[in-house]
């Protein structure tokens, strides 16, 4: 063991934190040289110490791994950093040195904290400690060992972990299912990366100042991991350095996955809601505790060229209205030798997908570097789903061929039609028109093109459009008029067809209406009663339209001609508007010998009574002017007849009809 004073000397007292770090790491890596660095708890002290480890001074040991149980702040949110007087410059300076350590192949192991999501803050919010939240360090959480190994949250403390407020998700955590912050739902760097035994109930006994002690907390699990990494470095004959990308690329291989049962299910602590333990990576135990030999075998695959990828949106293009749409395959070399990418091509599936030609393959990706390949999707069949397999061929000895699936849907508009009263226009007179709006709604995710609107009947006219197509934006609608213009009487029906870019096909809208006729009504009497002989009598009747539309009265005439009956000033044929009437005068000349009815016939386009027959009737009253009147008494004899010249101007025999049937 070597003391390395940086900005402060070894104080010479029995410090439990430093002591447990030394003996735990030494126990995990027997025979390893251990250097203990001393500095001040300041920004300068942190930077100087880390820089000295990464870039040793002459005579200093050359370290491949550093473990720290000390930390800068109880949280990396703005309020905590301000309350604990940690300026952003401190974070910036320290994280830059950690990045330098990654470049120099030095692994940095940092404890994640011992008070769960509360992290010694009393504001009711979840926090993660810094520098455990730094993306350039290996953050180490805690477990408990008993009949099984489970997450540490047993009343003595709890594994620190959660979501960083300061740092966004690093690229190596893209597929780790890091949850959103329980505080406000933001996404950030997930903590921890790994874990190991930390509970006092399964602690590490040691001697401190001549007496027994019990090492525990993530201050114990961090140096345990540092010792393990030293062993891995020796087995691999090189430093694993910044191991985080490799660990995440292993996707749990080489780890004992900590599950919620038995034991703690989350790292809620001191009334602060924390993060649950889940299969795979979680924000309390990371990938879990190490399985040394399996982890070593997994790492062996990365010391040489080693491919890892991240897929933009998992190559899910979603709905694409018009192409091209693009998604990126980012290829990383997480190994320590050059990675040769021989080809990136579509090998099966829809030809709507293709990989852009730039960058050209084959190409070389240096260790730690990355290259982006772009997959394009150009939809060819609206409404259809498409998928393709993109294959990456490289010189990775473990994964020479890597297939990924790209999926997309060729979007389209979706036509919905709405018309009032299910397309029933109601009544409309011949020669008139009624307009009803036909609403065309685009319920699809893409613009909808209306190609044409037609009708199966000219009596239901679609709108006149100068230029098709009409384009409707997603979620929008337009209204077009449909005109009902009947040319004849009666019930009408038709189908309006809307042709569009909707892959479901045209929409058919049934429409209906009716063209009602006028309605004939006759007022006035056609019964003349008794009429003195040889006199003329007239009656007036009204021919009326009591319907809603025009009434065509084509004729009004007697069924048979008669010299006894005449129509005076007959205005028909004529058209009667709704509510209008025309009068007709019927004249009777009382020269008919016997009373006889005569039929008056009215012909119209009233479909319920197209030929209406009215009976006209009169009775001629004759006086016996030419015969004597004798009673039964012979005494009186015969009297001279009495004649009324207003009733008859000649004898009855002379007034008789020449034509006994009364017709000419």
C-alpha positions in Angstrom: 0.0 0.0 0.0 1.3 3.5 -0.9 0.3 6.9 0.5 0.1 9.6 -2.2 -0.4 13.1 -0.7 -1.9 15.5 -3.2 -3.2 18.6 -1.5 -3.1 17.1 2.1 -1.0 14.6 4.0 -2.1 11.4 5.7 -3.5 12.6 9.0 -2.4 9.4 10.8 -5.7 8.6 12.5 -8.0 5.6 12.2 -10.6 6.7 9.6 -13.3 4.0 9.2 -14.3 5.1 5.7 -10.8 5.0 4.3 -9.9 1.8 6.2 -12.9 -0.2 5.0 -12.2 0.9 1.4 -8.6 -0.3 1.7 -9.3 -3.7 3.2 -12.4 -4.5 1.1 -10.6 -3.8 -2.2 -7.5 -5.6 -1.0 -9.5 -8.6 0.0 -11.2 -8.7 -3.4 -7.9 -8.3 -5.3 -5.2 -10.0 -3.2 -1.7 -9.0 -4.3 -2.8 -5.8 -6.0 -0.9 -2.6 -5.2 -3.2 -0.1 -3.5 -2.5 3.6 -3.4 -4.3 5.9 -1.0 -4.6 9.5 -2.2 -5.0 12.4 0.3 -6.4 15.8 -0.7 -8.7 18.6 0.6 -12.5 18.6 0.3 -12.6 21.4 -2.3 -13.2 21.7 -6.0 -9.4 22.1 -6.5 -8.7 19.1 -4.2 -11.1 16.9 -6.2 -9.6 17.9 -9.5 -6.0 17.7 -8.3 -6.5 14.2 -6.9 -8.3 12.8 -9.9 -5.8 14.4 -12.3 -2.9 12.9 -10.2 -4.5 9.4 -10.5 -5.1 9.7 -14.2 -1.7 11.3 -15.0 0.7 10.1 -12.4 3.7 12.2 -11.3 7.1 10.6 -11.6 7.4 7.9 -9.0 3.6 7.5 -8.6 1.9 4.2 -9.0 0.0 3.7 -12.3 -3.6 3.0 -11.3 -6.2 1.2 -13.5 -9.2 1.7 -11.1 -10.2 4.3 -8.5 -12.8 3.9 -5.8 -14.3 6.7 -3.8 -16.8 6.5 -0.9 -16.7 10.3 -0.6 -19.0 12.5 -2.6 -19.6 16.1 -3.5 -23.3 16.7 -3.0 -26.4 14.9 -1.7 -28.2 15.7 -4.9 -27.4 17.0 -8.4 -30.6 19.2 -8.7 -30.2 22.9 -8.7 -31.8 23.5 -5.3 -29.5 21.0 -3.5 -26.3 22.2 -5.3 -27.2 25.7 -4.2 -28.0 24.7 -0.7 -24.7 22.8 -0.4 -22.6 25.5 -2.1 -21.6 23.3 -5.0 -21.4 25.6 -8.1 -21.9 24.3 -11.6 -18.2 25.0 -12.2 -17.3 22.3 -9.7 -19.5 19.8 -11.5 -18.1 20.8 -14.9 -14.5 20.5 -13.7 -15.0 17.1 -12.0 -16.9 15.6 -14.9 -14.2 16.7 -17.4 -11.6 14.9 -15.3 -13.8 11.8 -15.2 -14.1 11.9 -19.0 -10.3 12.2 -19.1 -10.1 9.1 -16.9 -12.3 7.2 -19.5 -9.9 8.3 -22.2 -6.9 7.1 -20.2 -8.6 3.7 -19.5 -9.0 4.3 -15.7 -12.3 2.9 -14.2 -13.9 5.2 -11.6 -16.1 3.4 -9.0 -18.4 5.7 -6.9 -20.8 4.8 -4.1 -24.5 5.7 -4.9 -25.4 6.5 -1.3 -26.9 4.8 1.7 -30.3 6.6 2.3 -32.2 5.5 -0.7 -34.1 8.1 -2.8 -34.2 10.6 0.2 -30.3 11.0 0.0 -30.1 12.9 3.3 -32.4 15.7 1.9 -35.5 16.7 3.7 -37.5 18.3 0.9 -39.8 15.3 0.2 -38.2 14.8 -3.2 -36.1 12.0 -4.7 -32.4 12.7 -5.3 -29.2 11.1 -6.5 -25.8 11.9 -5.2 -23.0 13.5 -7.2 -20.6 12.2 -8.4 -22.5 8.9 -8.5 -24.8 10.5 -11.1 -21.9 11.4 -13.4 -22.2 9.4 -16.7 -18.4 8.8 -16.8 -18.3 6.8 -13.5 -19.4 3.3 -12.5 -22.1 4.0 -9.9 -22.4 1.2 -7.3 -25.6 0.5 -5.4 -26.2 -1.9 -2.5 -27.8 -5.3 -1.8 -28.4 -7.5 1.3 -27.1 -11.1 1.5 -29.1 -13.6 3.6 -30.9 -16.7 2.5 -30.9 -15.0 -0.9 -29.6 -11.7 -2.2 -32.0 -8.9 -2.5 -32.1 -5.1 -2.7 -30.9 -3.2 0.3 -33.6 -1.4 2.2 -33.9 -3.0 5.6 -34.2 -0.2 8.1 -30.5 0.3 8.5 -30.3 2.2 5.2 -31.2 1.8 1.6 -29.4 1.7 -1.8 -29.1 5.1 -3.4 -30.4 5.4 -6.9 -32.8 7.2 -9.2 -32.8 9.7 -12.0 -30.3 12.5 -12.4 -31.6 16.1 -12.6 -28.3 17.4 -13.9 -27.3 14.8 -16.6 -29.4 13.6 -19.5 -29.5 9.9 -20.3 -26.1 8.7 -21.6 -26.1 6.9 -24.9 -25.2 3.6 -23.3 -28.5 3.7 -21.3 -30.7 4.1 -24.4 -32.1 0.6 -24.2 -31.9 0.1 -20.4 -35.5 1.2 -19.7 -34.5 4.0 -17.3 -37.7 5.3 -15.7 -38.7 8.9 -15.7 -38.1 11.0 -12.5 -40.7 10.4 -9.8 -40.5 14.1 -9.1 -41.5 15.7 -12.4 -41.4 13.0 -15.1 -38.2 14.2 -16.8 -35.6 11.8 -18.2 -32.0 11.7 -17.0 -29.0 9.5 -16.3 -30.1 6.4 -14.3 -28.2 5.5 -11.1 -26.7 3.0 -10.2 -25.0 0.9 -12.9 -24.2 -2.1 -10.7 -24.5 -3.2 -7.0 -23.0 -5.4 -4.4 -23.4 -6.3 -0.7 -23.9 -3.2 1.4 -26.2 -3.9 4.4 -24.9 -3.9 7.9 -27.0 -7.1 8.4 -24.5 -8.7 6.0 -21.6 -6.4 6.6 -17.8 -6.8 6.5 -16.2 -7.2 9.9 -12.8 -5.5 10.3 -10.4 -4.1 13.0 -10.3 -0.4 13.4 -8.1 1.3 16.0 -7.5 -2.0 17.8 -11.3 -2.8 18.1 -13.8 -4.6 15.9 -15.8 -2.7 13.3 -18.4 -3.6 10.6 -17.9 -2.1 7.1 -21.2 -1.5 5.3 -23.0 0.8 2.9 -22.3 1.5 -0.7 -19.0 2.8 0.7 -18.3 -1.0 0.9 -19.8 -2.1 -2.3 -17.9 0.5 -4.4 -14.4 -0.7 -3.3 -15.6 -4.3 -3.7 -16.3 -3.5 -7.3 -12.9 -1.7 -7.6 -11.1 -4.9 -6.4 -13.1 -7.0 -8.8 -12.2 -4.8 -11.7 -8.5 -5.0 -10.8 -8.9 -8.8 -11.0 -10.7 -8.6 -14.3 -7.9 -6.3 -15.6 -5.3 -8.9 -14.6 -7.2 -11.7 -16.2 -7.7 -9.8 -19.4 -4.1 -8.4 -19.3 -5.3 -4.9 -20.0 -7.5 -2.3 -18.3 -11.2 -2.4 -19.0 -11.2 1.4 -18.4 -14.6 3.0 -19.0 -16.6 -0.2 -18.6 -20.1 1.3 -18.6 -20.8 0.8 -22.3 -19.6 -2.8 -22.2 -21.7 -3.6 -19.1 -24.8 -2.2 -20.7 -24.0 -4.0 -24.0 -23.9 -7.2 -22.0 -27.6 -6.6 -21.2 -27.4 -8.4 -17.8 -25.1 -11.2 -18.9 -22.5 -11.8 -16.1 -24.8 -10.4 -13.4 -27.1 -11.8 -10.7 -30.4 -10.0 -11.4 -31.8 -8.6 -8.1 -35.6 -9.2 -8.1 -38.2 -7.6 -5.8 -38.9 -10.9 -4.0 -37.8 -11.8 -1.4 -36.9 -8.5 0.2 -37.2 -4.8 -0.6 -39.2 -3.8 -3.6 -37.9 -0.2 -3.9 -35.6 2.4 -2.4 -38.3 4.6 -0.9 -36.8 6.0 2.3 -37.7 8.4 5.1 -41.1 9.1 3.5 -39.7 9.8 0.1 -41.0 7.7 -2.8 -38.2 5.9 -4.6 -37.8 3.6 -7.6 -38.8 0.0 -7.9 -36.7 -3.1 -8.3 -37.5 -4.7 -11.6 -36.1 -7.5 -13.8 -33.1 -6.3 -15.7 -31.6 -2.9 -15.0 -33.4 -0.8 -12.3 -32.8 2.4 -10.5 -32.0 0.8 -7.2 -29.6 -2.1 -8.0 -28.5 -1.4 -11.6 -27.8 -4.6 -13.4 -27.4 -6.4 -10.0 -24.4 -8.0 -8.4 -21.5 -9.6 -10.3 -21.1 -13.2 -11.3 -17.3 -13.0 -11.6 -16.4 -15.8 -14.1 -19.5 -15.1 -16.2 -18.7 -11.4 -16.3 -15.1 -12.1 -17.3 -16.2 -14.3 -20.1 -18.6 -11.6 -21.3 -15.9 -9.0 -21.2 -13.6 -11.2 -23.3 -15.9 -10.6 -26.2 -15.3 -6.9 -26.0 -11.5 -6.9 -26.0 -11.2 -7.0 -29.7 -13.7 -5.4 -32.1 -17.1 -5.4 -30.4 -20.3 -4.0 -31.9 -23.1 -2.3 -30.1 -26.0 -0.4 -31.6 -28.7 2.0 -30.6 -31.8 2.5 -32.8 -33.5 5.8 -33.2 -37.1 5.1 -32.0 -36.2 1.4 -32.2 -36.5 1.8 -36.0 -40.2 2.4 -35.6 -41.2 4.9 -38.2 -44.8 5.1 -37.1 -47.2 6.6 -39.6 -45.5 8.2 -42.6 -47.7 10.4 -44.9 -45.2 11.2 -47.5 -41.6 10.0 -47.8 -38.9 9.9 -47.3 -38.8 9.5 -43.5 -35.5 8.7 -41.8 -34.3 6.8 -38.7 -30.7 6.3 -37.6 -28.8 3.2 -36.6 -25.9 4.3 -34.5 -23.1 1.7 -34.5 -20.6 1.8 -31.6 -17.3 0.0 -31.2 -17.3 -0.9 -27.6 -14.3 -3.2 -28.0 -10.6 -2.2 -27.9 -9.7 -3.0 -31.5 -10.9 -1.5 -34.8 -14.4 -2.6 -35.8 -14.8 -3.2 -39.5 -18.4 -2.7 -40.8 -18.6 -4.6 -44.0 -22.1 -3.8 -45.0 -25.4 -2.3 -43.8 -28.2 -3.3 -46.1 -31.9 -4.3 -46.3 -31.9 -8.1 -46.8 -35.6 -8.9 -46.5 -39.0 -7.3 -46.4 -40.5 -4.2 -48.0 -38.6 -2.4 -50.7 -40.1 0.8 -49.3 -37.1 0.7 -46.9 -33.5 1.3 -47.9 -30.2 2.2 -46.3 -28.6 5.4 -47.6 -25.3 5.0 -49.4 -23.5 7.4 -47.1 -21.4 6.5 -45.3 -20.0 4.0 -47.7 -19.0 0.5 -46.5 -16.7 -1.1 -45.8 -15.5 1.3 -43.1 -13.6 1.1 -39.8 -14.8 2.3 -36.5 -12.0 3.0 -33.9 -12.5 1.8 -30.3 -14.9 4.0 -28.5 -16.0 5.7 -31.7 -19.4 5.5 -33.5 -20.9 5.8 -36.9 -24.5 6.6 -38.0 -26.3 4.8 -40.8 -29.6 6.2 -42.0 -32.6 4.0 -43.0 -35.1 5.7 -45.3 -38.7 4.8 -45.7 -40.7 6.0 -48.8 -44.4 4.7 -48.6 -45.8 3.3 -51.8 -49.2 1.9 -50.7 -51.3 4.2 -48.6 -52.7 2.5 -45.5 -50.4 -0.5 -45.7 -48.0 -1.6 -43.0 -44.4 -2.4 -44.0 -41.4 -4.1 -42.4 -37.9 -4.9 -43.4 -34.8 -6.5 -41.9 -31.7 -4.4 -41.9 -28.5 -6.5 -41.6 -25.2 -5.3 -40.3 -22.1 -7.4 -41.1 -18.9 -6.7 -39.2 -15.7 -8.4 -38.0 -17.1 -8.7 -34.4 -16.1 -12.3 -33.6 -19.1 -12.8 -31.4 -21.7 -11.1 -33.5 -20.6 -11.0 -37.1 -24.1 -10.6 -38.3 -26.6 -8.4 -36.6 -30.2 -8.1 -37.8 -32.6 -5.3 -36.8 -36.3 -4.8 -37.8 -37.6 -1.6 -39.3 -41.4 -1.1 -39.3 -43.6 1.7 -40.6 -47.2 2.4 -41.8 -47.9 4.2 -45.0 -50.3 6.8 -43.7 -53.4 8.0 -45.5 -56.4 10.2 -44.9 -59.6 8.6 -43.7 -62.9 10.0 -45.2 -65.9 10.4 -43.1 -69.2 11.8 -44.5 -72.0 13.5 -42.6 -75.2 14.9 -44.1 -78.3 16.1 -42.2 -81.3 13.9 -41.7 -79.5 10.9 -43.3 -79.6 12.6 -46.7 -83.4 13.3 -46.6 -84.0 16.6 -48.4 -87.7 16.7 -47.8 -90.1 18.3 -50.3 -89.1 20.5 -53.1 -91.3 21.7 -56.0 -90.5 21.0 -59.6 -88.4 23.9 -60.9 -87.1 24.8 -57.4 -84.1 23.5 -55.5 -82.9 22.7 -52.0 -79.3 22.6 -50.9 -77.9 20.5 -48.1 -74.2 20.6 -47.0 -72.4 17.3 -47.2 -69.6 17.4 -44.6 -66.3 15.7 -45.6 -64.1 15.0 -42.6 -60.5 13.7 -42.6 -60.3 11.3 -39.6 -56.9 10.0 -40.7 -53.3 11.1 -39.8 -52.4 12.3 -43.2 -53.9 14.8 -45.8 -56.9 13.5 -47.7 -57.4 14.2 -51.4 -61.0 14.4 -52.6 -60.7 13.3 -56.3 -64.3 13.6 -57.5 -68.0 13.8 -56.3 -70.6 12.3 -58.5 -74.4 11.6 -58.3 -76.4 8.8 -59.8 -79.2 11.2 -60.7 -79.2 14.7 -62.2 -81.9 15.6 -59.8 -79.3 15.5 -57.0 -76.5 17.7 -58.3 -73.0 17.5 -56.7 -71.0 20.7 -56.4 -69.2 22.2 -59.4 -65.4 22.2 -58.6 -63.0 24.0 -60.9 -60.1 21.8 -60.1 -59.8 18.5 -58.2 -58.4 17.3 -55.9 -59.7 19.1 -52.8 -57.1 18.5 -50.0 -58.3 18.2 -46.4 -55.8 18.4 -43.6 -55.8 15.7 -40.8 -58.6 16.4 -38.4 -60.2 19.1 -40.6 -63.4 19.0 -42.6 -65.1 20.9 -45.5 -68.7 21.2 -46.5 -69.8 20.9 -50.1 -73.4 21.5 -51.2 -75.6 18.8 -52.7 -78.6 20.3 -54.7 -81.9 18.6 -55.0 -83.6 20.0 -58.1 -86.5 17.7 -59.1 -87.6 17.8 -62.8 -90.8 15.8 -62.3 -93.2 14.9 -59.6 -92.9 12.1 -57.1 -90.4 10.5 -54.7 -86.8 10.7 -55.7 -83.6 8.9 -54.6 -80.0 8.8 -55.6 -76.5 7.9 -54.5 -73.8 10.5 -54.1 -70.3 9.0 -54.5 -67.2 10.6 -53.0 -63.9 9.4 -54.5 -60.8 10.1 -52.4 -57.4 9.0 -51.5 -58.8 7.0 -48.6 -57.5 3.4 -49.1 -60.8 2.1 -47.8 -62.4 3.2 -51.1 -65.2 5.6 -52.1 -67.9 6.6 -49.8 -71.5 6.2 -50.9 -74.1 8.7 -49.5 -77.8 7.8 -50.1 -80.0 10.9 -50.6 -83.7 11.2 -51.1 -86.4 13.8 -51.5 -89.9 14.3 -53.0 -91.4 16.7 -55.5 -95.0 17.1 -54.4 -97.8 18.3 -56.7 -100.4 21.0 -56.1 -103.7 19.9 -54.6 -107.0 20.7 -56.3 -109.9 22.0 -54.3 -113.3 23.4 -55.6 -115.4 25.8 -53.8 -119.0 26.9 -54.6 -122.1 25.0 -55.4 -123.0 23.3 -58.7 -126.6 22.6 -57.7 -128.9 25.3 -59.2 -132.2 24.2 -57.8 -135.6 25.2 -59.6 -135.2 27.7 -62.4 -138.2 29.4 -64.1 -138.5 28.3 -67.7 -136.7 30.3 -70.3 -134.6 32.1 -67.7 -130.8 32.2 -67.4 -129.1 31.5 -64.0 -125.4 31.6 -63.2 -123.3 30.1 -60.4 -119.6 30.8 -59.7 -117.2 28.1 -58.5 -113.5 28.6 -57.5 -110.8 26.2 -58.7 -108.1 26.4 -56.0 -104.6 25.0 -55.3 -104.4 24.2 -51.6 -101.1 22.3 -52.0 -97.4 23.4 -51.5 -96.4 23.4 -55.2 -97.9 24.6 -58.5 -100.9 22.9 -59.8 -101.4 22.5 -63.6 -105.1 22.6 -64.5 -105.2 21.5 -68.1 -108.9 21.8 -68.7 -112.4 22.4 -67.3 -115.3 21.4 -69.5 -118.7 19.7 -69.5 -118.4 16.0 -70.2 -121.1 16.3 -73.0 -122.0 19.5 -74.9 -125.4 20.9 -74.1 -127.2 24.0 -75.2 -128.6 24.3 -71.7 -125.2 24.6 -70.0 -122.3 27.0 -70.7 -119.1 28.0 -69.0 -118.6 31.8 -69.0 -115.0 33.2 -69.1 -113.2 29.8 -68.7 -109.6 30.7 -67.8 -108.2 27.2 -68.2 -105.8 25.7 -69.0 -103.8 27.6 -66.4 -101.2 27.1 -63.6 -102.3 27.8 -60.1 -99.7 28.8 -57.5 -100.0 27.5 -54.0 -102.9 29.2 -52.3 -104.3 30.8 -55.4 -107.8 30.3 -57.1 -109.4 31.0 -60.5 -113.2 31.4 -60.8 -115.4 29.8 -63.4 -119.0 30.9 -64.1 -121.5 28.2 -64.9 -124.6 29.4 -66.8 -127.9 27.4 -67.0 -130.5 28.3 -69.7 -133.8 26.9 -68.4 -135.2 25.4 -71.6 -134.7 21.8 -70.6 -138.0 19.9 -70.6 -137.0 17.5 -67.8 -134.4 17.9 -65.1 -131.2 16.2 -66.0 -127.7 16.3 -64.4 -124.7 17.3 -66.4 -121.0 16.4 -65.4 -118.4 19.1 -65.2 -114.9 17.6 -65.6 -111.7 19.2 -64.2 -108.4 17.7 -65.4 -105.2 18.6 -63.4 -101.9 17.1 -62.3 -103.1 16.4 -58.8 -102.1 12.7 -58.6 -104.7 11.9 -56.0 -107.6 13.3 -58.1 -106.3 13.9 -61.7 -109.8 13.9 -63.2 -112.4 15.5 -60.9 -116.0 15.2 -62.0 -118.6 17.6 -60.5 -122.4 17.0 -61.0 -124.2 20.1 -62.0 -128.0 20.0 -61.7 -130.9 22.3 -62.3 -134.7 21.9 -62.5 -136.8 24.0 -65.0 -140.1 25.1 -63.7 -142.8 25.2 -66.5 -146.1 27.0 -66.3 -149.1 25.5 -68.3 -149.9 28.6 -70.3 -151.8 27.1 -73.2 -154.5 25.0 -71.5 -157.7 25.8 -69.8 -158.1 25.3 -66.1 -161.3 23.5 -65.3 -162.4 22.2 -61.9 -165.0 19.6 -61.2 -167.9 22.0 -60.8 -169.9 22.3 -63.9 -171.3 25.5 -62.5 -168.0 27.4 -62.8 -167.2 26.0 -66.2 -163.7 26.7 -67.7 -161.6 29.7 -66.8 -159.3 31.6 -69.1 -155.7 30.5 -68.6 -153.4 32.8 -66.7 -149.9 33.4 -68.3 -146.8 35.1 -66.9 -144.9 36.6 -69.8 -141.7 36.6 -67.7 -141.9 32.9 -67.5 -142.9 31.9 -71.0 -143.4 34.0 -74.1 -145.2 31.4 -76.0 -147.4 28.3 -75.5 -145.9 25.4 -73.7 -145.9 23.4 -76.8 -143.7 26.0 -78.5 -141.3 26.0 -75.5 -140.7 22.3 -75.6 -137.2 21.1 -76.4 -136.6 20.4 -80.0 -134.2 17.7 -78.8 -135.9 15.8 -76.0 -132.5 14.8 -74.4 -131.6 18.4 -74.0 -128.3 18.1 -75.9 -127.2 19.8 -79.1 
